[in-house]
Amino acid sequence: MVVNALVKDIINPLIGLIVQTKNLDSLTFTISKATFHYGNLISVIMSFVSILAVVYIFFKVMKLEKLDLPDEDEGK
């Protein structure tokens, strides 16, 4: 929920400044009778990347990536 709010209220307006629109969900293009809402896709990707960054930083700070490595002293 926090990530969605961050993306919706902070990141999307910043991207909107670049592409000159207030609402990314309004970004669409049409081919024949099919309408593609690529603005919504951008929002979902930003949410995913934000969550991915938080999980990555959490693992690095907690040093959890070293849990599955054998100790050097055990092999001797």
PQR file with spaces between the fields and no chain letter, atoms N, CA, C, O and H, PARSE charges and radii, in Angstrom:
ATOM       1  N    MET     1       0.807   -1.185    0.000 -0.4000 1.5000
ATOM       2  CA   MET     1       0.000    0.000    0.000 -0.0000 2.0000
ATOM       3  C    MET     1       0.860    1.263    0.000  0.5500 1.7000
ATOM       4  O    MET     1       0.569    2.231   -0.702 -0.5500 1.4000
ATOM       5  N    VAL     2       1.908    1.230    0.791 -0.4000 1.5000
ATOM       6  CA   VAL     2       2.805    2.379    0.857 -0.0000 2.0000
ATOM       7  C    VAL     2       3.514    2.564   -0.478  0.5500 1.7000
ATOM       8  O    VAL     2       3.676    3.686   -0.958 -0.5500 1.4000
ATOM       9  H    VAL     2       2.144    0.444    1.361  0.4000 1.0000
ATOM      10  N    VAL     3       3.933    1.450   -1.072 -0.4000 1.5000
ATOM      11  CA   VAL     3       4.629    1.531   -2.360 -0.0000 2.0000
ATOM      12  C    VAL     3       3.691    2.069   -3.436  0.5500 1.7000
ATOM      13  O    VAL     3       4.091    2.897   -4.253 -0.5500 1.4000
ATOM      14  H    VAL     3       3.801    0.538   -0.682  0.4000 1.0000
ATOM      15  N    ASN     4       2.444    1.601   -3.436 -0.4000 1.5000
ATOM      16  CA   ASN     4       1.480    2.102   -4.419 -0.0000 2.0000
ATOM      17  C    ASN     4       1.255    3.599   -4.260  0.5500 1.7000
ATOM      18  O    ASN     4       1.154    4.322   -5.251 -0.5500 1.4000
ATOM      19  H    ASN     4       2.119    0.928   -2.772  0.4000 1.0000
ATOM      20  N    ALA     5       1.177    4.064   -3.026 -0.4000 1.5000
ATOM      21  CA   ALA     5       0.997    5.493   -2.782 -0.0000 2.0000
ATOM      22  C    ALA     5       2.225    6.276   -3.241  0.5500 1.7000
ATOM      23  O    ALA     5       2.098    7.348   -3.834 -0.5500 1.4000
ATOM      24  H    ALA     5       1.259    3.477   -2.220  0.4000 1.0000
ATOM      25  N    LEU     6       3.405    5.744   -2.967 -0.4000 1.5000
ATOM      26  CA   LEU     6       4.635    6.404   -3.404 -0.0000 2.0000
ATOM      27  C    LEU     6       4.677    6.530   -4.920  0.5500 1.7000
ATOM      28  O    LEU     6       4.989    7.593   -5.456 -0.5500 1.4000
ATOM      29  H    LEU     6       3.509    4.874   -2.485  0.4000 1.0000
ATOM      30  N    VAL     7       4.364    5.448   -5.597 -0.4000 1.5000
ATOM      31  CA   VAL     7       4.391    5.474   -7.059 -0.0000 2.0000
ATOM      32  C    VAL     7       3.308    6.397   -7.595  0.5500 1.7000
ATOM      33  O    VAL     7       3.566    7.204   -8.488 -0.5500 1.4000
ATOM      34  H    VAL     7       4.110    4.584   -5.161  0.4000 1.0000
ATOM      35  N    LYS     8       2.099    6.283   -7.056 -0.4000 1.5000
ATOM      36  CA   LYS     8       0.969    7.070   -7.561 -0.0000 2.0000
ATOM      37  C    LYS     8       1.130    8.564   -7.282  0.5500 1.7000
ATOM      38  O    LYS     8       0.816    9.390   -8.138 -0.5500 1.4000
ATOM      39  H    LYS     8       1.890    5.627   -6.330  0.4000 1.0000
ATOM      40  N    ASP     9       1.618    8.916   -6.091 -0.4000 1.5000
ATOM      41  CA   ASP     9       1.641   10.321   -5.683 -0.0000 2.0000
ATOM      42  C    ASP     9       2.971   11.034   -5.922  0.5500 1.7000
ATOM      43  O    ASP     9       3.001   12.263   -5.979 -0.5500 1.4000
ATOM      44  H    ASP     9       1.874    8.244   -5.396  0.4000 1.0000
ATOM      45  N    ILE    10       4.051   10.303   -6.058 -0.4000 1.5000
ATOM      46  CA   ILE    10       5.363   10.939   -6.214 -0.0000 2.0000
ATOM      47  C    ILE    10       5.990   10.616   -7.576  0.5500 1.7000
ATOM      48  O    ILE    10       6.315   11.522   -8.344 -0.5500 1.4000
ATOM      49  H    ILE    10       4.026    9.305   -6.011  0.4000 1.0000
ATOM      50  N    ILE    11       6.154    9.340   -7.865 -0.4000 1.5000
ATOM      51  CA   ILE    11       6.893    8.943   -9.060 -0.0000 2.0000
ATOM      52  C    ILE    11       6.103    9.234  -10.335  0.5500 1.7000
ATOM      53  O    ILE    11       6.653    9.782  -11.290 -0.5500 1.4000
ATOM      54  H    ILE    11       5.889    8.604   -7.242  0.4000 1.0000
ATOM      55  N    ASN    12       4.814    8.871  -10.359 -0.4000 1.5000
ATOM      56  CA   ASN    12       4.016    9.113  -11.560 -0.0000 2.0000
ATOM      57  C    ASN    12       3.930   10.592  -11.941  0.5500 1.7000
ATOM      58  O    ASN    12       4.056   10.910  -13.124 -0.5500 1.4000
ATOM      59  H    ASN    12       4.367    8.425   -9.583  0.4000 1.0000
ATOM      60  N    PRO    13       3.722   11.504  -11.000 -0.5600 1.5000
ATOM      61  CA   PRO    13       3.734   12.924  -11.407  0.2800 2.0000
ATOM      62  C    PRO    13       5.085   13.386  -11.958  0.5500 1.7000
ATOM      63  O    PRO    13       5.137   14.232  -12.850 -0.5500 1.4000
ATOM      64  N    LEU    14       6.181   12.826  -11.423 -0.4000 1.5000
ATOM      65  CA   LEU    14       7.490   13.183  -11.971 -0.0000 2.0000
ATOM      66  C    LEU    14       7.648   12.682  -13.398  0.5500 1.7000
ATOM      67  O    LEU    14       8.172   13.395  -14.253 -0.5500 1.4000
ATOM      68  H    LEU    14       6.138   12.139  -10.698  0.4000 1.0000
ATOM      69  N    ILE    15       7.200   11.464  -13.659 -0.4000 1.5000
ATOM      70  CA   ILE    15       7.236   10.940  -15.022 -0.0000 2.0000
ATOM      71  C    ILE    15       6.268   11.734  -15.894  0.5500 1.7000
ATOM      72  O    ILE    15       6.548   11.982  -17.066 -0.5500 1.4000
ATOM      73  H    ILE    15       6.774   10.884  -12.964  0.4000 1.0000
ATOM      74  N    GLY    16       5.133   12.130  -15.328 -0.4000 1.5000
ATOM      75  CA   GLY    16       4.165   12.929  -16.051 -0.0000 2.0000
ATOM      76  C    GLY    16       4.727   14.267  -16.512  0.5500 1.7000
ATOM      77  O    GLY    16       4.344   14.779  -17.564 -0.5500 1.4000
ATOM      78  H    GLY    16       4.906   11.928  -14.375  0.4000 1.0000
ATOM      79  N    LEU    17       5.635   14.832  -15.725 -0.4000 1.5000
ATOM      80  CA   LEU    17       6.290   16.079  -16.146 -0.0000 2.0000
ATOM      81  C    LEU    17       7.129   15.864  -17.403  0.5500 1.7000
ATOM      82  O    LEU    17       7.207   16.728  -18.276 -0.5500 1.4000
ATOM      83  H    LEU    17       5.947   14.417  -14.870  0.4000 1.0000
ATOM      84  N    ILE    18       7.749   14.696  -17.471 -0.4000 1.5000
ATOM      85  CA   ILE    18       8.603   14.402  -18.617 -0.0000 2.0000
ATOM      86  C    ILE    18       7.770   14.191  -19.880  0.5500 1.7000
ATOM      87  O    ILE    18       8.118   14.687  -20.951 -0.5500 1.4000
ATOM      88  H    ILE    18       7.685   13.994  -16.762  0.4000 1.0000
ATOM      89  N    VAL    19       6.666   13.450  -19.746 -0.4000 1.5000
ATOM      90  CA   VAL    19       5.847   13.134  -20.932 -0.0000 2.0000
ATOM      91  C    VAL    19       4.698   14.113  -21.125  0.5500 1.7000
ATOM      92  O    VAL    19       3.847   13.899  -21.989 -0.5500 1.4000
ATOM      93  H    VAL    19       6.383   13.047  -18.875  0.4000 1.0000
ATOM      94  N    GLN    20       4.658   15.171  -20.345 -0.4000 1.5000
ATOM      95  CA   GLN    20       3.677   16.252  -20.481 -0.0000 2.0000
ATOM      96  C    GLN    20       2.228   15.799  -20.287  0.5500 1.7000
ATOM      97  O    GLN    20       1.362   16.143  -21.091 -0.5500 1.4000
ATOM      98  H    GLN    20       5.349   15.345  -19.643  0.4000 1.0000
ATOM      99  N    THR    21       1.960   15.032  -19.230 -0.4000 1.5000
ATOM     100  CA   THR    21       0.594   14.646  -18.898 -0.0000 2.0000
ATOM     101  C    THR    21       0.450   14.617  -17.385  0.5500 1.7000
ATOM     102  O    THR    21       1.425   14.396  -16.667 -0.5500 1.4000
ATOM     103  H    THR    21       2.663   14.753  -18.576  0.4000 1.0000
ATOM     104  N    LYS    22      -0.768   14.840  -16.899 -0.4000 1.5000
ATOM     105  CA   LYS    22      -1.004   14.823  -15.454 -0.0000 2.0000
ATOM     106  C    LYS    22      -1.246   13.422  -14.935  0.5500 1.7000
ATOM     107  O    LYS    22      -0.935   13.124  -13.782 -0.5500 1.4000
ATOM     108  H    LYS    22      -1.560   15.020  -17.482  0.4000 1.0000
ATOM     109  N    ASN    23      -1.799   12.556  -15.776 -0.4000 1.5000
ATOM     110  CA   ASN    23      -2.179   11.224  -15.343 -0.0000 2.0000
ATOM     111  C    ASN    23      -1.572   10.193  -16.295  0.5500 1.7000
ATOM     112  O    ASN    23      -1.900   10.169  -17.481 -0.5500 1.4000
ATOM     113  H    ASN    23      -2.052   12.798  -16.713  0.4000 1.0000
ATOM     114  N    LEU    24      -0.693    9.349  -15.774 -0.4000 1.5000
ATOM     115  CA   LEU    24      -0.073    8.345  -16.630 -0.0000 2.0000
ATOM     116  C    LEU    24      -1.077    7.328  -17.149  0.5500 1.7000
ATOM     117  O    LEU    24      -0.885    6.765  -18.226 -0.5500 1.4000
ATOM     118  H    LEU    24      -0.427    9.369  -14.810  0.4000 1.0000
ATOM     119  N    ASP    25      -2.144    7.086  -16.399 -0.4000 1.5000
ATOM     120  CA   ASP    25      -3.138    6.114  -16.843 -0.0000 2.0000
ATOM     121  C    ASP    25      -3.834    6.553  -18.131  0.5500 1.7000
ATOM     122  O    ASP    25      -4.449    5.736  -18.816 -0.5500 1.4000
ATOM     123  H    ASP    25      -2.300    7.543  -15.523  0.4000 1.0000
ATOM     124  N    SER    26      -3.739    7.814  -18.452 -0.4000 1.5000
ATOM     125  CA   SER    26      -4.373    8.300  -19.681 -0.0000 2.0000
ATOM     126  C    SER    26      -3.494    8.088  -20.912  0.5500 1.7000
ATOM     127  O    SER    26      -3.933    8.359  -22.030 -0.5500 1.4000
ATOM     128  H    SER    26      -3.239    8.477  -17.895  0.4000 1.0000
ATOM     129  N    LEU    27      -2.266    7.611  -20.729 -0.4000 1.5000
ATOM     130  CA   LEU    27      -1.388    7.377  -21.877 -0.0000 2.0000
ATOM     131  C    LEU    27      -1.804    6.094  -22.588  0.5500 1.7000
ATOM     132  O    LEU    27      -1.706    5.003  -22.025 -0.5500 1.4000
ATOM     133  H    LEU    27      -1.910    7.391  -19.821  0.4000 1.0000
ATOM     134  N    THR    28      -2.261    6.230  -23.804 -0.4000 1.5000
ATOM     135  CA   THR    28      -2.724    5.086  -24.584 -0.0000 2.0000
ATOM     136  C    THR    28      -2.337    5.271  -26.039  0.5500 1.7000
ATOM     137  O    THR    28      -2.006    6.371  -26.481 -0.5500 1.4000
ATOM     138  H    THR    28      -2.341    7.116  -24.261  0.4000 1.0000
ATOM     139  N    PHE    29      -2.386    4.173  -26.768 -0.4000 1.5000
ATOM     140  CA   PHE    29      -2.328    4.239  -28.216 -0.0000 2.0000
ATOM     141  C    PHE    29      -3.257    3.171  -28.772  0.5500 1.7000
ATOM     142  O    PHE    29      -3.530    2.164  -28.118 -0.5500 1.4000
ATOM     143  H    PHE    29      -2.655    3.279  -26.409  0.4000 1.0000
ATOM     144  N    THR    30      -3.735    3.404  -29.974 -0.4000 1.5000
ATOM     145  CA   THR    30      -4.722    2.514  -30.567 -0.0000 2.0000
ATOM     146  C    THR    30      -4.206    1.974  -31.896  0.5500 1.7000
ATOM     147  O    THR    30      -3.688    2.710  -32.736 -0.5500 1.4000
ATOM     148  H    THR    30      -3.514    4.222  -30.505  0.4000 1.0000
ATOM     149  N    ILE    31      -4.363    0.676  -32.055 -0.4000 1.5000
ATOM     150  CA   ILE    31      -4.078    0.026  -33.328 -0.0000 2.0000
ATOM     151  C    ILE    31      -5.361   -0.684  -33.734  0.5500 1.7000
ATOM     152  O    ILE    31      -5.843   -1.576  -33.035 -0.5500 1.4000
ATOM     153  H    ILE    31      -4.784    0.078  -31.373  0.4000 1.0000
ATOM     154  N    SER    32      -5.890   -0.287  -34.840 -0.4000 1.5000
ATOM     155  CA   SER    32      -7.175   -0.796  -35.322 -0.0000 2.0000
ATOM     156  C    SER    32      -8.226   -0.499  -34.263  0.5500 1.7000
ATOM     157  O    SER    32      -8.502    0.670  -33.993 -0.5500 1.4000
ATOM     158  H    SER    32      -5.499    0.437  -35.408  0.4000 1.0000
ATOM     159  N    LYS    33      -8.820   -1.518  -33.654 -0.4000 1.5000
ATOM     160  CA   LYS    33      -9.821   -1.284  -32.615 -0.0000 2.0000
ATOM     161  C    LYS    33      -9.289   -1.610  -31.223  0.5500 1.7000
ATOM     162  O    LYS    33     -10.028   -1.520  -30.242 -0.5500 1.4000
ATOM     163  H    LYS    33      -8.596   -2.468  -33.873  0.4000 1.0000
ATOM     164  N    ALA    34      -8.023   -1.986  -31.127 -0.4000 1.5000
ATOM     165  CA   ALA    34      -7.419   -2.343  -29.843 -0.0000 2.0000
ATOM     166  C    ALA    34      -6.741   -1.117  -29.235  0.5500 1.7000
ATOM     167  O    ALA    34      -5.976   -0.421  -29.903 -0.5500 1.4000
ATOM     168  H    ALA    34      -7.423   -2.059  -31.924  0.4000 1.0000
ATOM     169  N    THR    35      -7.031   -0.865  -27.967 -0.4000 1.5000
ATOM     170  CA   THR    35      -6.424    0.255  -27.245 -0.0000 2.0000
ATOM     171  C    THR    35      -5.451   -0.292  -26.212  0.5500 1.7000
ATOM     172  O    THR    35      -5.799   -1.169  -25.422 -0.5500 1.4000
ATOM     173  H    THR    35      -7.653   -1.430  -27.424  0.4000 1.0000
ATOM     174  N    PHE    36      -4.240    0.225  -26.222 -0.4000 1.5000
ATOM     175  CA   PHE    36      -3.193   -0.213  -25.313 -0.0000 2.0000
ATOM     176  C    PHE    36      -2.927    0.897  -24.300  0.5500 1.7000
ATOM     177  O    PHE    36      -2.622    2.027  -24.680 -0.5500 1.4000
ATOM     178  H    PHE    36      -3.957    0.938  -26.864  0.4000 1.0000
ATOM     179  N    HIS    37      -3.041    0.579  -23.018 -0.4000 1.5000
ATOM     180  CA   HIS    37      -2.836    1.537  -21.932 -0.0000 2.0000
ATOM     181  C    HIS    37      -1.418    1.352  -21.381  0.5500 1.7000
ATOM     182  O    HIS    37      -1.226    0.688  -20.362 -0.5500 1.4000
ATOM     183  H    HIS    37      -3.290   -0.339  -22.709  0.4000 1.0000
ATOM     184  N    TYR    38      -0.456    1.926  -22.038 -0.4000 1.5000
ATOM     185  CA   TYR    38       0.922    1.751  -21.606 -0.0000 2.0000
ATOM     186  C    TYR    38       1.271    2.602  -20.395  0.5500 1.7000
ATOM     187  O    TYR    38       2.271    2.325  -19.733 -0.5500 1.4000
ATOM     188  H    TYR    38      -0.612    2.466  -22.866  0.4000 1.0000
ATOM     189  N    GLY    39       0.503    3.604  -20.085 -0.4000 1.5000
ATOM     190  CA   GLY    39       0.737    4.409  -18.878 -0.0000 2.0000
ATOM     191  C    GLY    39       0.534    3.588  -17.624  0.5500 1.7000
ATOM     192  O    GLY    39       1.292    3.718  -16.663 -0.5500 1.4000
ATOM     193  H    GLY    39      -0.310    3.829  -20.623  0.4000 1.0000
ATOM     194  N    ASN    40      -0.479    2.747  -17.625 -0.4000 1.5000
ATOM     195  CA   ASN    40      -0.724    1.857  -16.495 -0.0000 2.0000
ATOM     196  C    ASN    40       0.423    0.865  -16.353  0.5500 1.7000
ATOM     197  O    ASN    40       0.824    0.552  -15.232 -0.5500 1.4000
ATOM     198  H    ASN    40      -1.095    2.642  -18.405  0.4000 1.0000
ATOM     199  N    LEU    41       0.954    0.366  -17.454 -0.4000 1.5000
ATOM     200  CA   LEU    41       2.096   -0.546  -17.412 -0.0000 2.0000
ATOM     201  C    LEU    41       3.309    0.135  -16.778  0.5500 1.7000
ATOM     202  O    LEU    41       4.029   -0.482  -15.993 -0.5500 1.4000
ATOM     203  H    LEU    41       0.628    0.620  -18.364  0.4000 1.0000
ATOM     204  N    ILE    42       3.532    1.387  -17.112 -0.4000 1.5000
ATOM     205  CA   ILE    42       4.648    2.134  -16.514 -0.0000 2.0000
ATOM     206  C    ILE    42       4.465    2.226  -15.004  0.5500 1.7000
ATOM     207  O    ILE    42       5.438    2.075  -14.265 -0.5500 1.4000
ATOM     208  H    ILE    42       2.947    1.889  -17.749  0.4000 1.0000
ATOM     209  N    SER    43       3.247    2.468  -14.526 -0.4000 1.5000
ATOM     210  CA   SER    43       2.972    2.546  -13.100 -0.0000 2.0000
ATOM     211  C    SER    43       3.241    1.225  -12.409  0.5500 1.7000
ATOM     212  O    SER    43       3.831    1.198  -11.328 -0.5500 1.4000
ATOM     213  H    SER    43       2.457    2.591  -15.127  0.4000 1.0000
ATOM     214  N    VAL    44       2.820    0.136  -13.013 -0.4000 1.5000
ATOM     215  CA   VAL    44       3.030   -1.190  -12.424 -0.0000 2.0000
ATOM     216  C    VAL    44       4.516   -1.532  -12.385  0.5500 1.7000
ATOM     217  O    VAL    44       4.995   -2.102  -11.406 -0.5500 1.4000
ATOM     218  H    VAL    44       2.340    0.158  -13.890  0.4000 1.0000
ATOM     219  N    ILE    45       5.240   -1.191  -13.432 -0.4000 1.5000
ATOM     220  CA   ILE    45       6.685   -1.447  -13.455 -0.0000 2.0000
ATOM     221  C    ILE    45       7.384   -0.629  -12.375  0.5500 1.7000
ATOM     222  O    ILE    45       8.294   -1.136  -11.718 -0.5500 1.4000
ATOM     223  H    ILE    45       4.851   -0.728  -14.228  0.4000 1.0000
ATOM     224  N    MET    46       6.983    0.615  -12.178 -0.4000 1.5000
ATOM     225  CA   MET    46       7.583    1.445  -11.128 -0.0000 2.0000
ATOM     226  C    MET    46       7.305    0.849   -9.737  0.5500 1.7000
ATOM     227  O    MET    46       8.180    0.867   -8.872 -0.5500 1.4000
ATOM     228  H    MET    46       6.244    1.026  -12.712  0.4000 1.0000
ATOM     229  N    SER    47       6.109    0.330   -9.525 -0.4000 1.5000
ATOM     230  CA   SER    47       5.790   -0.320   -8.248 -0.0000 2.0000
ATOM     231  C    SER    47       6.676   -1.543   -8.032  0.5500 1.7000
ATOM     232  O    SER    47       7.209   -1.750   -6.942 -0.5500 1.4000
ATOM     233  H    SER    47       5.398    0.315  -10.228  0.4000 1.0000
ATOM     234  N    PHE    48       6.827   -2.348   -9.081 -0.4000 1.5000
ATOM     235  CA   PHE    48       7.654   -3.549   -8.989 -0.0000 2.0000
ATOM     236  C    PHE    48       9.101   -3.196   -8.684  0.5500 1.7000
ATOM     237  O    PHE    48       9.720   -3.814   -7.818 -0.5500 1.4000
ATOM     238  H    PHE    48       6.394   -2.179   -9.967  0.4000 1.0000
ATOM     239  N    VAL    49       9.644   -2.218   -9.380 -0.4000 1.5000
ATOM     240  CA   VAL    49      11.041   -1.821   -9.162 -0.0000 2.0000
ATOM     241  C    VAL    49      11.228   -1.257   -7.754  0.5500 1.7000
ATOM     242  O    VAL    49      12.263   -1.493   -7.131 -0.5500 1.4000
ATOM     243  H    VAL    49       9.141   -1.715  -10.084  0.4000 1.0000
ATOM     244  N    SER    50      10.252   -0.523   -7.248 -0.4000 1.5000
ATOM     245  CA   SER    50      10.344    0.026   -5.890 -0.0000 2.0000
ATOM     246  C    SER    50      10.368   -1.092   -4.859  0.5500 1.7000
ATOM     247  O    SER    50      11.182   -1.064   -3.936 -0.5500 1.4000
ATOM     248  H    SER    50       9.412   -0.331   -7.755  0.4000 1.0000
ATOM     249  N    ILE    51       9.484   -2.075   -5.003 -0.4000 1.5000
ATOM     250  CA   ILE    51       9.451   -3.204   -4.076 -0.0000 2.0000
ATOM     251  C    ILE    51      10.742   -4.008   -4.188  0.5500 1.7000
ATOM     252  O    ILE    51      11.300   -4.431   -3.175 -0.5500 1.4000
ATOM     253  H    ILE    51       8.822   -2.098   -5.753  0.4000 1.0000
ATOM     254  N    LEU    52      11.215   -4.218   -5.402 -0.4000 1.5000
ATOM     255  CA   LEU    52      12.458   -4.942   -5.617 -0.0000 2.0000
ATOM     256  C    LEU    52      13.633   -4.243   -4.939  0.5500 1.7000
ATOM     257  O    LEU    52      14.479   -4.903   -4.337 -0.5500 1.4000
ATOM     258  H    LEU    52      10.761   -3.875   -6.224  0.4000 1.0000
ATOM     259  N    ALA    53      13.693   -2.934   -5.029 -0.4000 1.5000
ATOM     260  CA   ALA    53      14.777   -2.178   -4.399 -0.0000 2.0000
ATOM     261  C    ALA    53      14.732   -2.307   -2.879  0.5500 1.7000
ATOM     262  O    ALA    53      15.775   -2.453   -2.241 -0.5500 1.4000
ATOM     263  H    ALA    53      13.005   -2.398   -5.518  0.4000 1.0000
ATOM     264  N    VAL    54      13.543   -2.256   -2.297 -0.4000 1.5000
ATOM     265  CA   VAL    54      13.425   -2.381   -0.837 -0.0000 2.0000
ATOM     266  C    VAL    54      13.866   -3.763   -0.377  0.5500 1.7000
ATOM     267  O    VAL    54      14.586   -3.884    0.614 -0.5500 1.4000
ATOM     268  H    VAL    54      12.696   -2.137   -2.815  0.4000 1.0000
ATOM     269  N    VAL    55      13.446   -4.800   -1.079 -0.4000 1.5000
ATOM     270  CA   VAL    55      13.839   -6.163   -0.703 -0.0000 2.0000
ATOM     271  C    VAL    55      15.342   -6.338   -0.860  0.5500 1.7000
ATOM     272  O    VAL    55      15.979   -6.931    0.011 -0.5500 1.4000
ATOM     273  H    VAL    55      12.861   -4.702   -1.884  0.4000 1.0000
ATOM     274  N    TYR    56      15.923   -5.841   -1.938 -0.4000 1.5000
ATOM     275  CA   TYR    56      17.360   -5.944   -2.163 -0.0000 2.0000
ATOM     276  C    TYR    56      18.147   -5.240   -1.054  0.5500 1.7000
ATOM     277  O    TYR    56      19.100   -5.801   -0.514 -0.5500 1.4000
ATOM     278  H    TYR    56      15.406   -5.359   -2.645  0.4000 1.0000
ATOM     279  N    ILE    57      17.754   -4.031   -0.723 -0.4000 1.5000
ATOM     280  CA   ILE    57      18.437   -3.278    0.336 -0.0000 2.0000
ATOM     281  C    ILE    57      18.293   -3.996    1.671  0.5500 1.7000
ATOM     282  O    ILE    57      19.248   -4.050    2.445 -0.5500 1.4000
ATOM     283  H    ILE    57      16.980   -3.575   -1.162  0.4000 1.0000
ATOM     284  N    PHE    58      17.112   -4.551    1.954 -0.4000 1.5000
ATOM     285  CA   PHE    58      16.905   -5.298    3.196 -0.0000 2.0000
ATOM     286  C    PHE    58      17.868   -6.480    3.278  0.5500 1.7000
ATOM     287  O    PHE    58      18.483   -6.699    4.322 -0.5500 1.4000
ATOM     288  H    PHE    58      16.336   -4.507    1.325  0.4000 1.0000
ATOM     289  N    PHE    59      18.008   -7.247    2.192 -0.4000 1.5000
ATOM     290  CA   PHE    59      18.916   -8.386    2.195 -0.0000 2.0000
ATOM     291  C    PHE    59      20.357   -7.952    2.369  0.5500 1.7000
ATOM     292  O    PHE    59      21.120   -8.617    3.070 -0.5500 1.4000
ATOM     293  H    PHE    59      17.508   -7.069    1.344  0.4000 1.0000
ATOM     294  N    LYS    60      20.746   -6.853    1.747 -0.4000 1.5000
ATOM     295  CA   LYS    60      22.119   -6.373    1.871 -0.0000 2.0000
ATOM     296  C    LYS    60      22.411   -5.868    3.288  0.5500 1.7000
ATOM     297  O    LYS    60      23.476   -6.150    3.837 -0.5500 1.4000
ATOM     298  H    LYS    60      20.126   -6.313    1.177  0.4000 1.0000
ATOM     299  N    VAL    61      21.479   -5.129    3.877 -0.4000 1.5000
ATOM     300  CA   VAL    61      21.684   -4.576    5.219 -0.0000 2.0000
ATOM     301  C    VAL    61      21.739   -5.695    6.257  0.5500 1.7000
ATOM     302  O    VAL    61      22.567   -5.656    7.167 -0.5500 1.4000
ATOM     303  H    VAL    61      20.614   -4.899    3.430  0.4000 1.0000
ATOM     304  N    MET    62      20.865   -6.685    6.125 -0.4000 1.5000
ATOM     305  CA   MET    62      20.809   -7.788    7.082 -0.0000 2.0000
ATOM     306  C    MET    62      21.854   -8.865    6.789  0.5500 1.7000
ATOM     307  O    MET    62      21.983   -9.823    7.550 -0.5500 1.4000
ATOM     308  H    MET    62      20.193   -6.716    5.386  0.4000 1.0000
ATOM     309  N    LYS    63      22.599   -8.717    5.696 -0.4000 1.5000
ATOM     310  CA   LYS    63      23.620   -9.679    5.262 -0.0000 2.0000
ATOM     311  C    LYS    63      23.056  -11.087    5.131  0.5500 1.7000
ATOM     312  O    LYS    63      23.709  -12.062    5.502 -0.5500 1.4000
ATOM     313  H    LYS    63      22.494   -7.939    5.077  0.4000 1.0000
ATOM     314  N    LEU    64      21.851  -11.188    4.605 -0.4000 1.5000
ATOM     315  CA   LEU    64      21.184  -12.475    4.449 -0.0000 2.0000
ATOM     316  C    LEU    64      21.708  -13.265    3.258  0.5500 1.7000
ATOM     317  O    LEU    64      21.469  -14.470    3.177 -0.5500 1.4000
ATOM     318  H    LEU    64      21.320  -10.395    4.304  0.4000 1.0000
ATOM     319  N    GLU    65      22.409  -12.628    2.339 -0.4000 1.5000
ATOM     320  CA   GLU    65      22.921  -13.355    1.186 -0.0000 2.0000
ATOM     321  C    GLU    65      24.044  -14.313    1.568  0.5500 1.7000
ATOM     322  O    GLU    65      24.380  -15.203    0.786 -0.5500 1.4000
ATOM     323  H    GLU    65      22.603  -11.650    2.405  0.4000 1.0000
ATOM     324  N    LYS    66      24.630  -14.152    2.747 -0.4000 1.5000
ATOM     325  CA   LYS    66      25.745  -15.002    3.183 -0.0000 2.0000
ATOM     326  C    LYS    66      25.282  -16.178    4.033  0.5500 1.7000
ATOM     327  O    LYS    66      26.120  -16.957    4.487 -0.5500 1.4000
ATOM     328  H    LYS    66      24.358  -13.429    3.382  0.4000 1.0000
ATOM     329  N    LEU    67      23.998  -16.335    4.263 -0.4000 1.5000
ATOM     330  CA   LEU    67      23.504  -17.421    5.104 -0.0000 2.0000
ATOM     331  C    LEU    67      23.728  -18.793    4.491  0.5500 1.7000
ATOM     332  O    LEU    67      23.964  -19.753    5.224 -0.5500 1.4000
ATOM     333  H    LEU    67      23.317  -15.702    3.894  0.4000 1.0000
ATOM     334  N    ASP    68      23.665  -18.914    3.192 -0.4000 1.5000
ATOM     335  CA   ASP    68      23.785  -20.230    2.571 -0.0000 2.0000
ATOM     336  C    ASP    68      25.220  -20.598    2.210  0.5500 1.7000
ATOM     337  O    ASP    68      25.453  -21.696    1.705 -0.5500 1.4000
ATOM     338  H    ASP    68      23.473  -18.134    2.597  0.4000 1.0000
ATOM     339  N    LEU    69      26.178  -19.727    2.449 -0.4000 1.5000
ATOM     340  CA   LEU    69      27.572  -20.027    2.157 -0.0000 2.0000
ATOM     341  C    LEU    69      28.191  -20.815    3.304  0.5500 1.7000
ATOM     342  O    LEU    69      27.983  -20.477    4.470 -0.5500 1.4000
ATOM     343  H    LEU    69      25.989  -18.834    2.859  0.4000 1.0000
ATOM     344  N    PRO    70      28.957  -21.872    2.984 -0.5600 1.5000
ATOM     345  CA   PRO    70      29.608  -22.631    4.062  0.2800 2.0000
ATOM     346  C    PRO    70      30.743  -21.811    4.673  0.5500 1.7000
ATOM     347  O    PRO    70      31.386  -21.008    3.997 -0.5500 1.4000
ATOM     348  N    ASP    71      30.969  -22.033    5.956 -0.4000 1.5000
ATOM     349  CA   ASP    71      32.082  -21.360    6.620 -0.0000 2.0000
ATOM     350  C    ASP    71      33.407  -21.912    6.085  0.5500 1.7000
ATOM     351  O    ASP    71      33.493  -23.083    5.714 -0.5500 1.4000
ATOM     352  H    ASP    71      30.446  -22.685    6.505  0.4000 1.0000
ATOM     353  N    GLU    72      34.426  -21.069    6.050 -0.4000 1.5000
ATOM     354  CA   GLU    72      35.736  -21.504    5.537 -0.0000 2.0000
ATOM     355  C    GLU    72      36.409  -22.483    6.487  0.5500 1.7000
ATOM     356  O    GLU    72      37.192  -23.325    6.048 -0.5500 1.4000
ATOM     357  H    GLU    72      34.355  -20.118    6.351  0.4000 1.0000
ATOM     358  N    ASP    73      36.117  -22.389    7.784 -0.4000 1.5000
ATOM     359  CA   ASP    73      36.752  -23.267    8.773 -0.0000 2.0000
ATOM     360  C    ASP    73      36.163  -24.673    8.752  0.5500 1.7000
ATOM     361  O    ASP    73      36.840  -25.604    9.190 -0.5500 1.4000
ATOM     362  H    ASP    73      35.480  -21.704    8.141  0.4000 1.0000
ATOM     363  N    GLU    74      34.948  -24.876    8.270 -0.4000 1.5000
ATOM     364  CA   GLU    74      34.301  -26.177    8.286 -0.0000 2.0000
ATOM     365  C    GLU    74      34.959  -27.160    7.320  0.5500 1.7000
ATOM     366  O    GLU    74      34.953  -28.365    7.573 -0.5500 1.4000
ATOM     367  H    GLU    74      34.399  -24.120    7.914  0.4000 1.0000
ATOM     368  N    GLY    75      35.513  -26.680    6.246 -0.4000 1.5000
ATOM     369  CA   GLY    75      36.110  -27.551    5.237 -0.0000 2.0000
ATOM     370  C    GLY    75      37.484  -28.073    5.622  0.5500 1.7000
ATOM     371  O    GLY    75      38.001  -28.954    4.935 -0.5500 1.4000
ATOM     372  H    GLY    75      35.519  -25.701    6.040  0.4000 1.0000
ATOM     373  N    LYS    76      38.089  -27.581    6.666 -0.4000 1.5000
ATOM     374  CA   LYS    76      39.469  -27.976    7.049 -0.0000 2.0000
ATOM     375  C    LYS    76      39.479  -29.028    8.112  0.5500 1.7000
ATOM     376  O    LYS    76      40.548  -29.463    8.540 -0.5500 1.4000
ATOM     377  H    LYS    76      37.669  -26.865    7.223  0.4000 1.0000
